[in-house]
Amino acid sequence: MTFEELKTYAQLFYRENHQLDQQLQTQTFRIKNIKSYQHVKNDDGNTTDWTDNMVVLLHQLSPVIGKTFGYQFDFKNRKMYLYFPLDQKTTVADLQAHLPLVDVETIVADDSSYLATINIAKANDRYDYAAKLFAENPLADLDLSNLDEDAKKNPKAENHEPAEANNDLNLNIETIDTSIDAMQELNDLTGLEEAKKQIIDMIAIAKMNQLREKHGLKTPTGISKHMVFVGNPGTGKTTVAKLFAAILFQNGIISDNKLVNTDRSDLVGHYTGTTADRTKRVIENSLGGVLFIDEAYQLSHPDSPTDFGHEAIDQLIIGMENHRKDLIVILAGYTDKMEEFLNDNPGLRSRIPNRIYFADYQVKELVQILFNMIKHEGIVKLEDPVYLETTVTAYITNHHPSGNARWARNLYQAMLQMQARRVAFQKNPTKKTLETITNDDLNQALAATPAD
């Protein structure tokens, strides 16, 4: 292989590592976190420059890679994973015959593909030629001015995507109810005083900048509307996100009355190339509104060498950069898991400086939430409201149920179930019977509602 051929691969490699070209983000030459493992110690204690080795290894593997869905490296464990479609039936011996410079370990079939595991650790000493070339012509000195042209000319830049990438996403796009006073509803929420204060402050800044622009005044630069919602389940993160989007729309800060509620299942595909496409489509569907990603920490599985969540994170960062004025992103999840997730992904942390903490509800707040549910639905009345208040307060104090407002919702539904069990098969039940939750209904519901 000539140095010119090697340079072309190096240019592809360099571009993918530094995200210099968004149009080819999904092609199969993406290598994750190369800087983290660029110099890896071998078993004998010597250090290998994997930048050199991997570029040449890609060249050696190119006839095989062209038949795959894609591939991925696990530099830490010196493994490579190739994904073949089922119609490309192959064996270890067949694959080894095509790849004499590496050791093919296993081929495992599942419902959709063959997964071949290759040990590349022993390939280290077989690429002295590449090391020599790069020693004489360092990667940093390569001419990157014709990067796009080189990439387009190189057939290995072709993306091999399965049909999955063309399937519709199961997005939950919620239209905002413009008939409500969203700001009033936010203020009326039980508890969450600190979270509500932070949300309102952010809306005030956005509204102030809007007014400044209207009058031709300068506005502050670098102010981000992206947020991280952290807190335990049932603390109102999704509810507040909906009201936040509604307030922004009602004040003309966002153009579309929508909140796109999604999670890992919509963003991450199963093969190389599909994740970037899926994430781009989610972002496109969210433009003009608010994108809410629940349990966002699930996007990152750093210990899994075959996980594609990092591609979704990369595309999310690109989307936030390219659509600063027409996209607001909210990441939500448990406090400790979200902190770990953001520590592992500093690019996200730096772009989403706003942290909103949703505290667990106090005992009185949970009781009030239960009363609010009963009043809001208007389906039933209580035989004795005071009995409910004292009984539920004592139960929460003694049993410390988890789930926050979700537990209150489950209790309310159990109360309706116990009433139905008692009344549904009575002969000619009265109107009062049909609309009354008795103390016994409440007691049975508490016994039937798990505290954890």
N, C-alpha and C positions, 0 to 999 in steps of 0.2 A: 504494500500500500504506500503510495507516495505521500509526501507531506501535504500536498494540495488536497488530496482526498481526506487525510486526517484533519486538516484545517476545517473542511466543510462540516465534519462531524463535531468538531470542537465548537464551531460557531453555533450549531444547533443546540449543543449542550449548554453553552454559555447563555444563550438567549432564554432557554427554558428555566435555567437556574435563577436568573435575575428578572424574569417576567418582562422582557423588553418588548414582546410582541403579543398582544392579547388575541390576535386572530388565530394563532396556532397554539393556544393554551391547552387544547385537548389532544394534541398529537402525542404519539407514543414515546417521545424522547424526553418526557418529564422525569427527572430524578429527584427524589425528595431529600431535602436537608443535606445536600452534598457537602456543604461547608462543615457540618457537624462531624462528618466522618471522612473528610478529605485525606487526613493522614491517620491511618489505622495501624496499630502495632500488630504484627503477625505473631504466630505462636513462638517463633524463634527470637522474638524481641525486636526484630528489625521493623522499620516503618515503611509502608508502601503508600505512594501517592495514587489514590484511587481515581482521581480525576483523569490521569493518563490512562490507567488500565481500563476504566469503564468505557471511554471513547472508543478504544480499539476493540474491546469486547463487543460493543454494539455492532461494529463493522463485521466481526466474525459471525455474530448471531443473525445478521440481517436476513439471510434466506429463510430462516425459521420464523423470525419475528413477523415476517410478512404474511404468514398463515395464521397468526394468532388474533384474538380479540385485543390483546395488549399484554403488558408485562409490568412487573414492579420489582424493585430491589429492596433487600433488607441488608444494608451495609454492616450493621452491627453484628449480625450472625452470619455474614458472608453467604447469603442465599439470594437466588433470583427465582421469580415465579412467572411462568408462562401460562397463558389461558388460551386453550385451543377449543374451537367449536366441536361439537360431537361428530360432525361429518369428517373431521380431520383425525380419524382414529390413528393413534400412534402408540408405540411401546417404548420402554426405556432403551432397549437395544437399538431401535430405529432412530430415536432421537440422539443417542450417544454417537451413532455413526455420522451424524451430521454436525456434531459438536465435539470434535476431538480435543479441544482445549479446555473443556470443563468436565465436571463429573455430574451426570444425571442421576439423581437419587431415586425419586419416586414419581409415578404418574397416578393420580387419583381422579376418578370420574364421579361427577354428581349429575343432577338432573339437567344441567344446562351446559356443562363444559368439562374439559379435561384440565386438571391443574398439574403442571409439571414443576417439580422442585429441583433446582440446580444448585450444586455447591460450587461457588466460584472462588473459594479460599485458595485452592491449589493453583489457580491461574495466575497468582501474583508474579511468579518469577518467569512467566512466559511472555511478558510484554516489555522486555528490555528495550526493544526497538522504539516503542512509543515513549518510554521514559527518556531515551536519548534525544528523540525529536523535540520533546517539550523542554528538555534542558537547554537545547540550543535555541528554541523558539518558544518562549514561555506563553502560556495561554493568554495572559494579560496583554501581550504584545500583538495579538492577532488583530487584523484589520476587520472591524465590525461594521464598516460603513455600508457594505453591500449585504448585510445580514438577511434582509427579507428576500432579496433575489436568490441568494444561495439556498435559503430554506425552500423556496418555491420550486427551484430546479431539482432539489434532492428528492427522489421518490420515497425515501424513508420518512419524509414528513407527512405522508398520507396517514389519515386517521382511520383506524379500523373499529367502527362502532357497531354493536349489535342492534337489532331492531328495537330493543328496549328504549333507546334514546328518542324514538319517535312516538312513543306512547304518551297519551295525555297524562298530565299530573293531576293527582287528587287533591288539589288545593282547596282549602276552606277560605273562600273570599267572602267576607262578611260586609254587607252594605250597611252603612251607618244610618240609623234612624234619625232623620233630620227634624222630626217633630218634637223631640225631647230637648230640654235644656241641659245639655251635657255637663256644663260647669256646675249647675246646681246639683245634679245627680252625683257628681264626684264629691262635692262638699258634703252631701247627705250620707255618703258611705260610712258605715260604723267603723270606728277605729282608724288605723292607718294614717294618723295625723302627720307624722313626719314625711311619709311617702307622698301624701297629698300636697303638702307644702312644697316639696321639691318639684313635683309635676307642675303645679301652678306657677312656680318661679320660672321654669323652663318655657312655659307657654307665654308668660309675660315678656321674656326676652325676645322670643320669636315675634310676638305681636309688635313690640317696640321697634325691632329692626324693620318690620314691614311698614310701619308708619314713617320711619326715617326715610326709607326708599321712596315712599309716596311723595314726600316733600323734597326729594332730591338731596337728602343729607347723606353723609358717610355713615356706613355701618361697621361695627367691629368685625374683624376677620378672624377666622379660625374657630368660630363658635360652632360646636357640634350639637345636633339635636338627637343623635343616636344615644341609646340608653341600654343599661344592663339592669334588669329587674332580678333581685335575689331575695330568696325567702323560701320557707317551707310550703308544701302543698296546701291549697285552700286559703291562702292569705290574700287573694284578690288580684293577683298579677294580671291574669287575662282580662278580668273585668275593668281594671284601671286602664289597660292598654286600649280597650275598645272606647272607653270614655275619652281618653287622651286623643285618639284619632278623631273622634266626633268633635271635640272642642277645636282641634286644629282646622277641621273642615268648616265648621260653623264660623270660624274667624278668618277664613280665606287664606290660611297659612299653607294648606295642602289643597291640591286641585281636585282630587277624587275622593268621594265619600266611601272609602273602603279600608278594611284592615285585612291583610292576608295572613292567616294563622297557619303556620306550618311547623314541621320538625324534620328530623334527619331523614325520614322515609321519603320525603319529597325531594330532598337535596342530593342525596348520595346514591349513586348507581352501583352496579355490581361488577362493572368492567371498566378498564382504562378508557377514558374519553367520554363516558356517559355522565359522570358526575358534573363535570364542567358545564355540559349542555343543560342538564337539569337545573343546576343552580342559576345559570343565565336566564332560563325561562321563568323561574320563580321570581327573579329580580325584575324581569320585564313585566310580569303580571302585577308587580307591586308598585311600579312607578306612578307617582302622583299620590300615593297613599302611604300606609304604614305596614312594614313587614315585621311580623311578630314570630320569632323562632323559639318555640318552647323546648325546654330541656336541651339547650344549645350545646351543653358540654358533651352530648352524645356524638357531636360531629367529630370529635377528636378521640381516636384510639391509638395513642402513640406506641403502645406495646404490640400492636398488630401490624405485621409487615405487609399484609394484603388489604389493608383498609384504605378507602379512597376519600375519607372525610377531609383530609388536608386539601384536596382539590376544591371541595366546596368552600372551605375557609378562604383559600386564595381568591376564588371568584367573588366571594362576598366582599373581600377587601377591595378588589378592583371595582365592583359595583358601587361601593360607597364612595370611592374616589371619583368615578366618572359621573355619578348622579347626585352630587352634593345638594342640589337644589330641589330635586324631585323624588328623593327616597329617604325615608326615615326607618332605621332598623332598631328593633328592640330584641335583645337576647335575654332569655329568662331561664331560671333554674335554681337548684339548691345553692345556698350560699357557699359552702366549702367546695363543692364540685365546680361551680362557676369560677371561683378564685383560681383553682388549679388549672382550669381550662384557659383562662386568660393569661396565666403565667406561662403556659406552654405556647401561647400564640400572641406574642407581644405586638404583632401588627394589628390585631383586633383591639387589644388593650389601649393602644395609643390613639386609636380612632374612635373609641367609645369611652370617653372619660367620665360620663355621668352614671353614677351608681345609685340606684334607688333600692333601699332596704325595706322589705315588707316584714314587719314584726309579727310574731304569733299573736293571736287575739287573746285578750284577758278574759277572765271568767264572765264578767258582766257584759263584755262585748259579744261573746258567743251567745249568751242568753238573749241579748237584744237582737242579734241576727236571726235567731229562731223566731222571735216575735215578728220581726219585719217580714220574714218569709210568709208566715201565716196571714198577716195583714195584706201583703202585696197580692197574694194569689186570691184571697177572698173566697175560698172554697168552704172553709170550716170555721167554727167558733170554738172557744175553749169553755169547758164546763167550769173551770176555776183557774183563771190566769195566775192568781197568786200561788196556787199549788204548783203550777208548771214552773214558775220562777224559782221557788224555793227548792223544788225537787231536782230540777236540772242544774241549779247552782251547786247543790250538794254533790250531785253525781260527778260534775266536772272537777270539783275540788278534790274529790276522793280518788277518781279514776284517771284523771289527766288524759282525756282522749286526744289522739293525734288527728290530723286532717283539718283542723281549724274549721272554716266555713263549710267544707265538704262534709265533715262529721255532722254539723247542724243540718245540712240538707238531707243527709241519710236518715237522721233522726226524724225529721219532718215527714219524709216518705214512709218511714216505718209506722209513724202515727196514723197516716192515711190507710196503710195496709191493715193495721189492727182494727181500725174503725170498720173497714170493709169486711173483714172477717166476722165482726160482730153483727153487722147490720144487713149485709147483702142478701141473706136468705131468710130474713124475717118476713112475716106476712104483713103487708101494708104498713111499712115503717112510716112514721110521721116526718114532716119536714124538719122539725127540730132534731129528731134522731139522725136524719141524713146529714145535717150540717154541724153536729156536735162531736168534738173530741173529748172523751171522758177521761177522768183521772186514771182509770184502769187501762185505757188505750195508751196513755202516756207511759205508764209503768211497764207494760208489755213491750212497747217500742224501745224503751231504754234497755231492757233485757236482751232485745234482739239486735241492737246496734252495737257492733264491735267498737271497743275503745281504741284499738290500734289499727 
